[in-house]
Amino acid sequence: MFIIGSHLSISKGYLHMGKEATSIGANTFQYFTRNPRGGSMRALDMDDINALATYMKEHNFGPVLAHAPYTYNPCAAKDDLRNFAKQAMAEDLERLELIPGQMYNFHPGSHVKQGLDQGIEYIVQCLNEILFSGMKTKVLLEVMAGKGTEVGSKFEEIARIIDGVKLKEYMGVCIDTCHIHEGDYDVVNDLDGVLDEFDSIVGLERLHAIHLNDSKNPRGAHKDRHEKIGEGHIGIDAIARIVTHPKLTHLPFYLETPNELDGYAKEIALLRSIVESA
C-alpha cells in the first residue's frame, strides 16, 4: 500500500485532520504537536482523539507523523532554551501515548557555535531524559540541510546521536528529500548510492519516514528551501525513482511542499499515478 499524506493544521481538531486527509486522497498526514511559533498546546479532547483513531482504522490509514515545532532546540547554547525543548518534547511524547502507532519527528537543532560535539552531547542528554521504557511512539531524527550550525545534516551525525541514546530501540530517522539534496547527497543521479551509504552508516532499518519535497536550490546549497513536486532541482524523474524504489515503497511519505490543500491533492494524485504505473 502506498502511504502518502501532507502536513495539515490541527487548529480544527484531530478528526478534522483525518477527514481533510481523505478529502485530498491521502491515507496519512503530518501535523505540529503545538503552535509552531510558541509553546502553547491544544486542549486535550479525548472524544476527538478517539474519533480520529476510529476513523483511521475505518479508512486504512498509515502511521501519522507528529512534528515537533521548529522552535525546539535541544542543543541550544542557553540553558533555558534547552530546558524548554526537553520539557516540551517530554509533554509531546506523553500526549502521543494516547494515539498508539504515531511517530514523533524533530529537528536535532543548532549548536550555535558551541561545536558539533557539544551539540550532539546535548541532544543525546535530552533524549536519554525523555524516552521511557514501554512507550508506543517511535521518535525520529530528521536529516537536515546543513544550514548554519544545524546538527544532523550528515548521516554520521545522525548515527552518533542514536549511538548515544540508551533506549535506542525507540529511535528512528526521517529523511527529507529536499534536505539531503541540499545537504549534498546526490539523490538525483545516485539514489542507490545514497541509500547504500545511509545503510552502512545508520542502517535502513532505522528509516521510518520520508518528507517528500522538491528543492528550490541546487545540490549542496545548504539552505532548506522546499519546492513543489517536479518544479525544483530534484525534479519529477528523481521523485518518481524515490517513491517507487524497492527499499522505500513500504515507508510513509509526507509532503511539505509550499501548497494549499488543492495543491497537495494534485501532488498526491500525480504520485499515486506514478506508483500505480510502475
DAJOSUL-V307785 format. One record per residue. RES is the residue in one small letter. PHI is phi as a letter, one per 20 degrees, with the letter a starting at -180 (* if undefined). BURIAL is + if it has 24 or more other C-alpha atoms within 12 Angstrom, else -. D_CENTER is the distance of its C-alpha to the mean C-alpha in whole Angstrom. Layout:
BEGIN
{{RES;PHI;BURIAL;D_CENTER} {RES;PHI;BURIAL;D_CENTER}}
END
This chain:
BEGIN
{{m;*;-;20} {f;f;+;17} {i;d;+;14} {i;b;+;13} {g;b;+;12} {s;c;+;11} {h;f;+;10} {l;c;+;13} {s;e;+;15} {i;e;+;16} {s;g;-;20} {k;d;-;22} {g;o;+;20} {y;f;+;18} {l;f;+;21} {h;f;+;21} {m;f;+;17} {g;f;+;18} {k;f;+;21} {e;f;+;20} {a;f;+;17} {t;f;+;20} {s;f;+;22} {i;d;+;20} {g;n;+;20} {a;e;+;16} {n;c;+;16} {t;a;+;13} {f;a;+;11} {q;c;+;8} {y;b;+;10} {f;f;+;11} {t;f;+;12} {r;b;+;15} {n;g;-;17} {p;f;-;14} {r;d;-;18} {g;b;-;19} {g;d;-;19} {s;f;-;21} {m;d;-;20} {r;f;+;20} {a;g;-;24} {l;f;-;23} {d;c;-;25} {m;f;-;25} {d;f;-;27} {d;f;-;24} {i;f;+;21} {n;f;-;23} {a;f;-;24} {l;f;+;20} {a;g;+;20} {t;f;-;24} {y;f;+;23} {m;f;+;20} {k;f;-;22} {e;f;-;25} {h;d;-;22} {n;l;-;21} {f;f;+;17} {g;e;+;14} {p;f;+;12} {v;e;+;10} {l;d;+;7} {a;e;+;8} {h;d;+;6} {a;f;+;9} {p;g;+;11} {y;f;+;12} {t;f;+;15} {y;f;+;14} {n;c;+;16} {p;f;+;16} {c;c;+;18} {a;f;+;20} {a;f;+;24} {k;e;-;25} {d;g;-;26} {d;f;-;25} {l;f;+;22} {r;f;+;21} {n;f;+;22} {f;f;+;21} {a;g;+;17} {k;f;+;18} {q;f;-;20} {a;f;+;17} {m;f;+;15} {a;f;+;18} {e;f;+;18} {d;g;+;15} {l;f;+;15} {e;f;-;19} {r;f;+;18} {l;f;+;15} {e;f;+;18} {l;f;+;20} {i;c;+;18} {p;g;+;17} {g;n;-;15} {q;f;+;12} {m;c;+;9} {y;c;+;8} {n;d;+;5} {f;b;+;7} {h;e;+;8} {p;g;+;11} {g;o;+;14} {s;c;+;17} {h;f;+;20} {v;l;-;22} {k;m;-;25} {q;f;-;25} {g;o;-;24} {l;f;+;22} {d;f;-;23} {q;f;+;24} {g;f;+;20} {i;f;+;19} {e;f;+;22} {y;f;+;20} {i;f;+;17} {v;f;+;18} {q;g;+;21} {c;f;+;18} {l;f;+;17} {n;f;+;20} {e;e;-;21} {i;d;+;19} {l;f;+;18} {f;b;-;21} {s;f;-;22} {g;n;-;22} {m;f;+;19} {k;e;-;17} {t;d;+;13} {k;e;+;11} {v;d;+;10} {l;d;+;7} {l;e;+;8} {e;e;+;6} {v;f;+;9} {m;d;+;10} {a;e;+;13} {g;n;+;16} {k;f;+;17} {g;m;-;20} {t;d;+;19} {e;g;+;16} {v;e;+;15} {g;o;+;13} {s;e;+;14} {k;d;+;16} {f;g;+;15} {e;f;-;18} {e;f;+;17} {i;f;+;14} {a;f;+;16} {r;f;+;19} {i;f;+;16} {i;f;+;16} {d;f;+;20} {g;e;-;21} {v;e;+;19} {k;f;-;22} {l;e;+;20} {k;f;+;18} {e;f;-;18} {y;e;+;15} {m;d;+;13} {g;b;+;10} {v;c;+;8} {c;d;+;5} {i;e;+;7} {d;d;+;7} {t;f;+;11} {c;f;+;12} {h;f;+;11} {i;f;+;13} {h;f;+;15} {e;f;+;16} {g;e;+;16} {d;n;+;19} {y;e;+;18} {d;e;+;20} {v;f;+;18} {v;f;+;20} {n;d;-;23} {d;b;-;22} {l;f;+;19} {d;g;-;21} {g;f;-;22} {v;f;+;18} {l;f;+;17} {d;f;-;20} {e;f;-;20} {f;f;+;16} {d;f;-;18} {s;f;-;21} {i;e;-;19} {v;d;+;16} {g;o;+;17} {l;f;+;15} {e;f;-;16} {r;e;+;13} {l;e;+;11} {h;d;+;9} {a;b;+;6} {i;c;+;7} {h;e;+;6} {l;e;+;10} {n;b;+;11} {d;e;+;15} {s;c;+;16} {k;f;+;19} {n;d;+;20} {p;f;+;22} {r;g;+;20} {g;n;+;20} {a;f;+;20} {h;l;+;18} {k;d;+;17} {d;m;+;14} {r;c;+;15} {h;f;+;14} {e;c;+;16} {k;f;+;17} {i;g;+;17} {g;n;+;20} {e;d;-;21} {g;c;+;20} {h;f;+;21} {i;e;+;19} {g;n;+;21} {i;f;+;21} {d;f;-;22} {a;f;+;20} {i;f;+;17} {a;f;+;20} {r;f;+;20} {i;f;+;16} {v;f;+;16} {t;d;+;19} {h;f;-;19} {p;f;-;20} {k;e;-;18} {l;c;+;15} {t;f;+;16} {h;e;+;16} {l;e;+;12} {p;e;+;10} {f;d;+;9} {y;c;+;8} {l;e;+;10} {e;c;+;9} {t;f;+;13} {p;f;+;16} {n;c;-;17} {e;e;-;19} {l;g;+;19} {d;f;-;22} {g;f;-;20} {y;f;+;17} {a;g;+;20} {k;f;+;21} {e;f;+;18} {i;f;+;18} {a;f;-;21} {l;f;+;21} {l;f;+;19} {r;f;+;20} {s;f;-;24} {i;f;-;22} {v;f;+;21} {e;f;-;24} {s;e;-;27} {a;f;-;25}}
END
